[in-house]
Amino acid sequence: MTSNFSLKHYLRIGSIVCNISSNTSRYASMLAEAYSTHLIDRGTSEENNPEVVLRFFIREDPCSKLSEKDTIVVSSTKKGFKIETDPISCYLEINSRSTEDNEAVADFIVHQPELETNLLAYHLYLITNRILLLLDALLVHAAAIELNGVVNLFCGHKGAGKSTLSLFLAQAGAHILAEDRIVLRQREKDFLVSGCSSKMKIMSKTEQFLIPNQLDIEASLISGIPKKIFNAEQFFSAIPYVDRKPARLFLNQVGNSFKLKQISANEALLKMVDRTGNMYRFGCHQDYSSFFNFITSFINQVECYSLDLSANLNDLPLLLEALNELDKISTPKT
């Protein structure tokens, strides 16, 4: 692996700490933005020096071009894997120690550094997501909320109410692990979840309902929708980057009225794949196998529910009542 780089940066993707070495801060900043996280300082105390799980070496080689594939290609090598997208290739090596102590090293080669920043960031994001999957970790668009000591995951498309329910439950005393992006990690037979950021994104309707004093922040266009971005720790209890064991999975969407029902593992699998698979750009059916196996194993360990949230925010207390009721009757899976 290449190691003669002048700059080193650190960032967290959930509880996973990454060390990024390069001759420019451009790529570290891209990854931080892509995961809605931030670069972190390394202090002198043990607390400020979390264990590094991933080491990235990123270099540019504009003389070497890749043919356009419009997908991710993953192939095995003697020491690990080669992962390629159109403008970037990556050689991944996973140390063959115990699972808990594994440290992966990824050598990135940017073949087209002249591409627009947002496009390069997208490809770095796709490759990093695949690296996580090879390390038995999965990035999921979901909110993770710890209420009454129970961790509930809410997995839904954009506009499915993840931010709104996160803020409402936080007002009821819950801890926010994340409101939009989580990392699921498999450790032997168990699964752990951590949040990628304490940042929140809310629309005006939610702000007026849940934060009456409102935020002295200018709204930004996110996917064409005006939203305000703020740190949840300003108002609520937020615990990103910390591993917790999840107990329930809710596949949520906004409907005409509040509805909650327990669903089968097969139905939960289809819904979760629909909400998560677009972050991986799989190339063929065989390429899906580790992804499906991971989600299947996870779903078999948690209670799974279909959740319709009412468009009327005054119905949010129905969610809190339902969660409190589940706490009384649920038996954790083993």
C-alpha positions in Angstrom: 0.0 0.0 0.0 1.1 3.6 -0.7 2.0 5.5 2.5 4.1 8.6 1.5 1.3 11.1 2.0 1.6 14.5 3.6 -1.9 14.8 5.1 -3.9 12.5 7.5 -7.5 13.0 8.5 -9.9 11.0 10.7 -13.6 10.6 10.5 -16.3 8.4 11.9 -18.8 6.4 9.9 -21.1 5.4 12.7 -18.8 3.8 15.3 -16.2 2.9 12.6 -13.2 5.2 12.7 -11.4 5.9 9.4 -7.9 7.2 8.9 -7.5 8.9 5.5 -4.1 9.6 4.1 -3.7 11.7 0.9 -1.8 14.7 -0.5 -4.9 16.7 -0.5 -7.8 17.2 2.0 -10.3 17.1 -0.9 -11.2 13.5 -0.6 -11.5 13.4 3.2 -13.8 16.3 3.0 -15.9 14.6 0.3 -16.3 11.5 2.5 -17.3 13.6 5.5 -19.9 15.4 3.5 -21.2 12.2 1.9 -21.8 10.6 5.3 -23.1 13.8 7.0 -20.3 13.5 9.5 -17.2 15.6 10.2 -13.4 15.2 10.4 -12.2 14.6 13.9 -9.1 15.6 15.8 -6.8 13.0 17.4 -5.9 14.1 20.9 -3.4 12.8 23.4 -5.9 11.0 25.7 -7.2 7.5 25.0 -10.7 8.9 24.9 -9.8 11.1 21.9 -8.0 8.3 20.1 -10.6 5.7 19.2 -9.5 2.5 17.5 -9.0 2.9 13.7 -10.9 0.2 11.8 -10.3 1.5 8.3 -7.2 3.0 6.7 -7.6 4.8 3.4 -4.8 5.8 1.1 -6.1 8.0 -1.7 -3.9 9.0 -4.6 -4.5 10.3 -8.1 -3.3 8.7 -11.3 -4.9 10.6 -14.2 -2.9 8.8 -16.8 -4.7 5.5 -16.1 -8.4 5.6 -17.3 -11.1 3.0 -16.6 -13.6 2.0 -19.1 -17.2 3.1 -18.3 -19.0 0.4 -16.5 -21.9 2.3 -14.9 -21.8 -0.1 -11.9 -19.5 -1.4 -9.2 -17.3 -4.4 -10.1 -15.9 -6.4 -7.2 -13.3 -9.1 -7.8 -11.1 -11.2 -5.5 -7.3 -10.7 -5.2 -4.6 -12.7 -3.4 -4.8 -10.3 -0.4 -8.4 -9.2 -0.5 -10.6 -7.5 -3.1 -10.5 -5.0 -6.0 -13.4 -2.6 -6.2 -14.0 -0.5 -9.3 -16.3 2.2 -10.5 -16.0 4.4 -13.6 -13.5 7.0 -12.2 -12.0 5.2 -9.2 -10.5 1.8 -8.3 -9.7 0.5 -4.9 -7.6 -2.4 -3.6 -8.9 -3.7 -0.2 -6.8 -5.8 2.2 -8.4 -7.2 5.4 -6.0 -8.3 8.1 -6.6 -11.9 9.0 -6.8 -11.5 12.8 -9.9 -12.0 14.9 -13.1 -10.4 13.7 -13.1 -7.9 16.6 -9.6 -6.7 15.8 -9.7 -6.6 12.0 -8.3 -3.5 10.5 -8.9 -3.0 6.7 -6.6 -1.1 4.4 -8.0 0.4 1.2 -5.7 1.8 -1.5 -7.8 4.2 -3.7 -6.7 5.3 -7.1 -8.6 8.3 -8.5 -8.3 7.9 -12.3 -10.4 11.0 -13.2 -9.7 13.7 -10.6 -11.0 16.3 -13.0 -14.6 15.2 -12.5 -17.0 17.4 -10.6 -16.6 17.2 -6.8 -20.1 15.9 -6.3 -19.6 13.1 -8.8 -16.3 12.0 -7.3 -17.8 12.1 -3.9 -20.6 9.9 -5.0 -18.2 7.2 -6.3 -16.1 7.4 -3.1 -19.3 6.9 -1.2 -20.4 3.9 -3.3 -17.0 2.2 -2.9 -16.8 2.9 0.8 -20.3 1.4 1.3 -19.1 -1.7 -0.4 -16.0 -1.8 1.8 -18.3 -1.7 4.8 -20.4 -4.6 3.5 -17.2 -6.6 3.0 -16.5 -5.9 6.7 -19.9 -7.1 7.8 -21.3 -3.6 8.1 -24.2 -2.1 6.2 -25.1 1.6 5.7 -28.9 2.1 6.0 -31.1 5.1 5.4 -32.9 4.9 8.8 -33.4 6.7 12.1 -32.3 5.0 15.3 -34.0 6.0 18.5 -33.4 4.6 22.0 -36.5 4.9 24.1 -37.0 3.3 27.5 -33.7 1.5 27.0 -34.9 -0.1 23.7 -33.4 0.8 20.3 -35.9 1.2 17.5 -34.9 1.5 13.9 -37.2 3.4 11.4 -36.3 2.6 7.8 -38.0 4.6 5.1 -37.5 6.5 1.9 -37.1 10.3 1.8 -40.2 12.0 3.1 -41.1 9.0 5.3 -41.1 11.0 8.5 -37.8 9.8 10.0 -36.7 13.3 11.1 -40.1 14.2 12.5 -40.6 11.1 14.6 -37.0 11.3 15.8 -37.6 14.9 17.2 -40.9 14.0 18.6 -39.6 10.9 20.5 -36.6 12.9 21.7 -39.0 15.4 23.2 -40.5 12.4 25.1 -37.1 11.5 26.5 -35.6 9.3 23.8 -32.0 9.4 22.8 -31.3 10.0 19.1 -28.6 7.8 17.6 -29.3 9.2 14.1 -32.3 10.5 12.2 -31.3 9.6 8.7 -28.2 7.3 8.4 -27.1 4.4 10.5 -24.4 1.7 10.3 -25.4 -1.9 11.2 -22.5 -4.0 12.2 -22.5 -7.8 12.6 -20.4 -9.2 15.4 -20.5 -13.0 15.4 -24.2 -13.6 15.9 -25.2 -10.2 17.2 -25.9 -6.9 15.4 -25.0 -3.5 16.6 -26.2 -0.1 15.3 -24.6 3.3 15.5 -25.5 6.7 14.1 -23.5 8.6 11.6 -24.3 12.1 12.8 -26.1 14.3 15.3 -27.2 16.6 12.5 -30.9 17.0 11.9 -32.7 18.2 8.7 -36.3 19.5 9.2 -38.9 21.2 7.1 -40.8 24.3 8.2 -44.0 22.4 9.1 -42.1 20.1 11.5 -40.1 23.0 12.9 -43.2 25.0 13.7 -44.9 22.0 15.4 -41.9 20.7 17.4 -39.6 23.7 18.0 -42.0 26.6 18.6 -39.2 29.1 19.2 -37.9 28.1 15.7 -34.3 28.0 14.6 -32.3 31.1 13.7 -30.9 29.3 10.7 -31.3 29.8 7.0 -33.0 26.9 5.2 -31.1 25.1 2.5 -32.4 23.3 -0.6 -32.0 19.5 0.0 -33.2 17.4 -3.0 -35.2 20.5 -4.0 -36.9 20.9 -0.6 -36.1 23.8 1.8 -34.8 22.3 5.1 -33.0 23.7 8.1 -29.9 21.8 9.3 -29.0 21.9 13.0 -27.2 19.8 15.6 -29.7 17.7 17.6 -27.5 18.1 20.7 -28.6 21.7 20.9 -32.0 20.6 22.1 -32.1 16.9 22.7 -30.1 13.9 23.9 -28.1 12.7 20.9 -25.6 9.8 21.0 -24.1 9.2 17.5 -21.1 7.0 16.9 -22.0 4.7 19.8 -22.9 1.1 19.3 -26.3 -0.1 20.6 -28.1 -3.4 20.1 -31.4 -2.9 18.1 -34.6 -4.6 19.1 -37.2 -3.5 16.5 -37.3 -2.5 12.9 -40.1 -0.3 11.5 -40.5 0.0 7.8 -42.2 3.4 7.7 -44.0 5.7 5.3 -46.5 8.5 5.5 -50.1 7.5 4.9 -53.6 8.8 5.5 -53.7 7.6 9.1 -51.6 5.9 11.7 -51.3 2.2 11.2 -48.9 -0.3 12.8 -48.8 -4.1 12.2 -46.2 -6.8 12.7 -45.0 -8.3 9.4 -43.2 -11.5 8.4 -39.5 -11.7 7.8 -40.0 -12.1 4.1 -42.1 -8.9 3.8 -39.6 -7.0 6.0 -36.7 -8.2 3.8 -38.4 -6.9 0.6 -39.2 -3.6 2.1 -35.7 -3.1 3.6 -34.0 -4.1 0.3 -36.2 -1.6 -1.5 -35.1 1.2 0.9 -31.4 0.3 1.0 -30.2 -1.4 -2.2 -29.8 1.8 -4.2 -26.7 2.8 -2.2 -24.7 -0.2 -3.6 -25.1 -0.3 -7.4 -24.9 -4.1 -7.6 -23.7 -5.4 -11.0 -25.5 -8.8 -11.2 -27.8 -11.1 -9.2 -24.8 -12.9 -7.7 -23.5 -9.6 -6.4 -26.5 -9.3 -4.2 -25.8 -12.4 -2.1 -23.8 -10.9 0.8 -26.3 -8.0 0.9 -29.3 -10.3 1.1 -27.6 -12.6 3.6 -26.7 -9.7 5.9 -30.2 -8.2 5.9 -31.8 -11.7 6.3 -29.7 -12.4 9.4 -30.5 -9.0 10.9 -34.2 -9.3 10.3 -34.3 -12.7 12.0 -33.0 -11.1 15.2 -35.5 -8.2 15.5 -39.2 -7.6 15.6 -40.4 -6.2 12.3 -43.3 -3.9 11.7 -44.9 -1.9 8.9 -45.6 1.6 10.1 -47.8 4.2 8.4 -47.5 7.7 10.0 -50.3 10.1 9.6 -49.6 13.3 7.7 -51.3 15.1 10.6 -48.6 15.8 13.1 -51.1 15.9 15.9 -51.3 12.1 15.6 -47.6 11.6 16.6 -48.6 10.7 20.2 -50.1 7.5 18.7 -46.5 6.4 17.9 -45.3 7.0 21.4 -48.3 5.1 22.8 -47.7 2.2 20.5 -44.0 2.0 21.4 -44.8 2.1 25.1 -47.3 -0.7 24.6 -44.8 -2.8 22.7 -42.3 -2.4 25.6 -44.9 -4.0 27.8 -45.6 -7.0 25.7 -42.5 -7.6 23.5 -40.1 -10.5 24.2 -36.6 -9.8 22.9 -35.3 -12.2 20.2 -32.2 -14.2 21.1 
